């Protein structure tokens, strides 16, 4: 039995690897220098969480060098990957599915300095979408509810599925009736857009993380078939570092129903990342 045949095994759909740096050095031009977060530590985390599969998202600190990501995917059939690619890159999109890659990540966030060095832009996504579709890949988008309304119609017109990171960067203080969050729910209702349930980065300034429950509930009520969960390990530049087991427990509690939790952790990512 292969690693992908474990019955009922769950997925962590958002994590990053860094290092060891003597084998996989970071790009010279980067916005941050994180501590090492190596493959063996991540696999140990999956075991502690009771999950069998992980999705590794290429970090911008590695620039165009996907050696670490592709090495991890080659060694572990239980893992899937998301690359970062721009027009003109040498990365051959049509070969990536055979190496465990299922998507490419782009960034379109509000505010100054929103795109890190090494990230791909929304314009890059618009240009590459047909090639991604031909290669059988989806597009992953790191964005927020302030930026979403202006691009929502363009997202729906693209020929590839879109996976939105971090619950769309909702504003916990603005509430669930804020126009940007309503735009996110409309995209989710379309069935063309997926959302990663990873709430904590949107709650760092909130006195009580339970404020995020209403946002997850609205998403579940809107379309539970297009939701997946991600730990966001190793929780870059967040102090104190969150406990991934507590984040998973929080998701399950907010799901309110074990059947929904199982759908998000198992059935949905099976369809998206197989």
C-alpha positions as CSV (number, residue, x, y, z in Angstrom):
1,X,0.0,0.0,0.0
2,X,1.4,3.4,-1.0
3,X,1.5,6.5,1.2
4,X,-1.5,7.8,-0.7
5,X,-3.7,4.8,0.1
6,X,-4.2,5.3,3.8
7,X,-8.0,5.3,4.2
8,X,-9.5,8.4,5.7
9,X,-6.1,10.1,6.1
10,X,-6.3,13.9,6.5
11,X,-4.4,16.7,4.9
12,X,-2.6,19.8,6.0
13,X,-2.9,22.0,2.9
14,X,-0.5,24.8,3.6
15,X,3.1,24.6,4.9
16,X,6.6,25.8,4.0
17,X,10.1,24.2,4.3
18,X,13.3,26.0,4.9
19,X,16.7,24.3,4.8
20,X,18.9,22.7,6.0
21,X,20.7,25.8,4.7
22,X,24.0,24.0,3.9
23,X,22.0,22.0,1.4
24,X,19.3,24.4,0.3
25,X,20.5,28.0,0.7
26,X,18.0,30.9,0.5
27,X,18.0,33.4,-2.4
28,X,20.4,36.3,-2.1
29,X,17.5,38.8,-2.7
30,X,14.8,38.1,-0.2
31,X,12.5,40.0,2.3
32,X,13.1,37.7,5.3
33,X,15.5,35.1,6.7
34,X,13.6,32.5,8.7
35,X,14.9,29.8,11.0
36,X,15.3,26.4,9.4
37,X,12.1,24.3,9.2
38,X,13.2,21.0,7.7
39,X,11.3,18.2,6.2
40,X,11.7,15.7,9.1
41,X,10.3,18.2,11.5
42,X,7.3,18.8,9.3
43,X,6.6,15.1,8.9
44,X,6.8,14.7,12.7
45,X,4.2,17.5,12.9
46,X,1.9,15.7,10.5
47,X,2.2,12.6,12.7
48,X,1.3,14.5,15.8
49,X,-1.7,16.0,14.1
50,X,-2.9,12.6,12.9
51,X,-2.6,13.7,9.3
52,X,-1.0,11.8,6.5
53,X,-0.6,14.3,3.7
54,X,0.8,17.8,3.4
55,X,0.9,20.5,0.7
56,X,4.2,22.4,0.5
57,X,4.0,26.0,-0.8
58,X,7.3,27.4,-2.3
59,X,8.4,30.3,-0.1
60,X,9.4,33.6,-1.7
61,X,12.7,33.5,0.2
62,X,13.9,30.8,-2.2
63,X,13.2,33.0,-5.3
64,X,13.2,30.9,-8.4
65,X,15.0,27.9,-6.9
66,X,12.6,25.1,-6.4
67,X,15.2,22.5,-5.5
68,X,14.0,22.0,-1.9
69,X,10.4,21.7,-2.9
70,X,11.0,19.2,-5.7
71,X,13.4,17.2,-3.6
72,X,10.8,16.8,-0.8
73,X,8.1,15.8,-3.3
74,X,10.3,13.2,-4.9
75,X,11.1,11.7,-1.6
76,X,7.6,11.7,-0.2
77,X,4.6,10.6,-2.4
78,X,2.3,11.7,0.5
79,X,3.2,15.4,-0.2
80,X,2.0,17.7,-2.9
81,X,3.5,21.1,-4.0
82,X,2.7,24.6,-5.1
83,X,5.3,26.5,-7.0
84,X,5.9,30.2,-7.7
85,X,6.3,31.0,-11.4
86,X,6.4,34.1,-13.6
87,X,6.2,34.5,-17.4
88,X,9.6,33.6,-19.0
89,X,10.7,31.3,-16.1
90,X,12.6,28.1,-17.1
91,X,10.3,26.0,-14.9
92,X,8.5,23.7,-17.4
93,X,4.8,23.8,-16.3
94,X,3.7,20.8,-18.3
95,X,6.1,18.5,-16.4
96,X,5.1,19.6,-12.9
97,X,2.1,17.3,-12.2
98,X,4.4,14.3,-12.7
99,X,6.6,15.7,-9.9
100,X,3.7,16.1,-7.4
101,X,3.0,19.8,-8.1
102,X,-0.6,20.8,-8.3
103,X,-0.6,24.6,-8.3
104,X,1.2,27.9,-8.7
105,X,1.0,30.8,-6.2
106,X,0.5,34.4,-6.9
107,X,0.1,37.5,-4.7
108,X,-2.3,40.4,-4.8
109,X,-2.6,42.2,-1.5
110,X,-3.7,45.6,-0.5
111,X,-1.3,48.2,1.0
112,X,2.2,49.3,0.2
113,X,5.0,46.7,-0.2
114,X,2.4,44.0,-0.4
115,X,4.4,41.7,-2.7
116,X,7.6,40.1,-1.4
117,X,10.7,39.7,-3.5
118,X,10.4,36.3,-5.2
119,X,6.6,36.4,-5.4
120,X,4.5,36.4,-8.6
121,X,1.9,39.1,-9.2
122,X,-1.8,39.1,-10.2
123,X,-0.7,40.3,-13.7
124,X,1.5,37.2,-13.9
125,X,-1.5,35.1,-13.0
126,X,-3.6,36.6,-15.8
127,X,-0.9,35.9,-18.3
128,X,-0.1,32.4,-17.2
129,X,-3.6,31.1,-16.5
130,X,-4.0,29.4,-20.0
131,X,-0.7,27.7,-19.6
132,X,-1.6,26.6,-16.0
133,X,-4.9,25.2,-17.3
134,X,-3.0,23.2,-20.1
135,X,-0.7,21.8,-17.5
136,X,-3.5,20.7,-15.2
137,X,-2.5,23.1,-12.4
138,X,-4.6,25.4,-10.3
139,X,-3.7,29.0,-9.2
140,X,-3.3,29.9,-5.5
141,X,-3.7,33.5,-4.6
142,X,-2.5,35.3,-1.5
143,X,-4.8,38.2,-1.2
144,X,-7.2,40.0,1.2
145,X,-10.7,41.3,1.4
146,X,-9.7,44.8,0.7
147,X,-8.2,43.8,-2.7
148,X,-10.8,41.1,-3.7
149,X,-13.8,43.1,-4.9
150,X,-11.8,44.8,-7.7
151,X,-10.5,41.5,-9.1
152,X,-13.5,39.1,-8.4
153,X,-14.9,39.2,-11.9
154,X,-11.5,38.5,-13.4
155,X,-10.9,35.5,-11.1
156,X,-14.2,34.0,-12.2
157,X,-13.2,34.4,-15.9
158,X,-10.0,32.5,-15.5
159,X,-9.7,29.0,-17.0
160,X,-8.2,27.5,-13.9
161,X,-9.5,26.8,-10.3
162,X,-8.4,29.5,-7.8
163,X,-7.4,28.6,-4.2
164,X,-7.4,31.7,-1.9
165,X,-5.0,31.6,1.0
166,X,-5.6,32.5,4.7
167,X,-9.4,32.7,4.5
168,X,-9.1,35.7,2.2
169,X,-7.3,37.9,4.7
170,X,-10.6,38.9,6.3
171,X,-10.7,41.9,8.7
172,X,-11.9,40.6,12.0
173,X,-12.9,44.1,13.2
174,X,-15.0,44.8,10.1
175,X,-17.3,41.8,10.6
176,X,-18.8,39.3,8.2
177,X,-21.0,41.8,6.4
178,X,-18.0,43.9,5.2
179,X,-18.1,44.2,1.4
180,X,-14.8,42.4,0.8
181,X,-15.8,39.4,2.9
182,X,-19.2,39.3,1.1
183,X,-17.2,39.3,-2.2
184,X,-15.2,36.3,-0.9
185,X,-18.4,34.4,0.0
186,X,-19.8,35.1,-3.5
187,X,-16.7,33.7,-5.1
188,X,-16.9,30.7,-2.8
189,X,-20.6,30.2,-3.7
190,X,-19.7,30.1,-7.4
191,X,-17.9,26.7,-7.0
192,X,-15.0,28.0,-9.0
193,X,-13.0,29.3,-6.0
194,X,-11.5,27.3,-3.1
195,X,-10.5,28.8,0.3
196,X,-7.9,27.6,2.8
197,X,-9.2,27.7,6.3
198,X,-6.3,29.2,8.1
199,X,-7.7,31.9,10.4
200,X,-5.0,32.8,12.9
201,X,-3.0,35.4,10.9
202,X,-6.3,37.4,10.6
203,X,-6.7,37.3,14.4
204,X,-3.3,38.3,15.7
205,X,-4.6,41.7,16.9
206,X,-7.9,40.4,18.3
207,X,-8.2,40.0,22.0
208,X,-10.0,36.7,21.5
209,X,-9.4,34.3,18.6
210,X,-13.0,33.1,19.0
211,X,-13.9,36.1,16.9
212,X,-12.9,34.1,13.9
213,X,-15.6,31.5,14.4
214,X,-18.3,33.5,12.6
215,X,-16.1,33.9,9.5
216,X,-15.4,30.2,9.3
217,X,-19.1,29.4,9.9
218,X,-20.2,31.7,7.1
219,X,-17.8,29.9,4.7
220,X,-19.1,26.5,5.7
221,X,-22.7,27.7,5.3
222,X,-21.8,29.1,1.8
223,X,-20.0,26.1,0.3
224,X,-18.4,23.4,2.4
225,X,-17.3,21.5,-0.7
226,X,-14.6,24.1,-1.6
227,X,-12.8,24.4,1.7
228,X,-9.5,22.9,2.8
229,X,-7.5,23.4,6.0
230,X,-3.9,24.5,6.4
231,X,-1.6,24.8,9.4
232,X,0.7,27.5,7.9
233,X,3.6,25.8,9.6
234,X,6.2,27.1,10.5
235,X,4.2,30.2,11.2
236,X,6.7,32.7,9.8
237,X,7.3,35.9,11.7
238,X,4.6,35.2,14.3
239,X,5.5,35.5,17.9
240,X,4.7,33.6,20.0
241,X,4.6,30.7,17.6
242,X,1.1,29.1,17.4
243,X,0.6,25.5,18.4
244,X,-0.5,23.7,15.2
245,X,-2.5,21.1,17.2
246,X,-4.4,23.9,18.8
247,X,-5.1,25.5,15.4
248,X,-6.4,22.2,14.2
249,X,-8.6,21.8,17.3
250,X,-9.9,25.3,16.8
251,X,-10.9,24.5,13.2
252,X,-12.7,21.3,14.3
253,X,-14.5,23.1,17.1
254,X,-15.7,25.9,14.7
255,X,-16.7,23.4,12.1
256,X,-19.4,22.3,14.6
257,X,-19.9,18.9,12.9
258,X,-17.5,16.0,12.5
259,X,-18.8,15.2,9.1
260,X,-18.0,18.8,7.9
261,X,-14.5,18.6,9.5
262,X,-13.9,15.3,7.8
263,X,-15.0,16.7,4.4
264,X,-12.6,19.7,4.8
265,X,-9.7,17.6,6.0
266,X,-10.1,14.6,3.7
267,X,-12.6,14.5,0.9
268,X,-12.0,18.1,-0.4
269,X,-8.2,18.0,-0.5
270,X,-8.3,14.6,-2.1
271,X,-10.2,16.2,-5.1
272,X,-8.0,19.3,-5.2
273,X,-4.5,17.7,-4.7
274,X,-4.7,14.1,-6.0
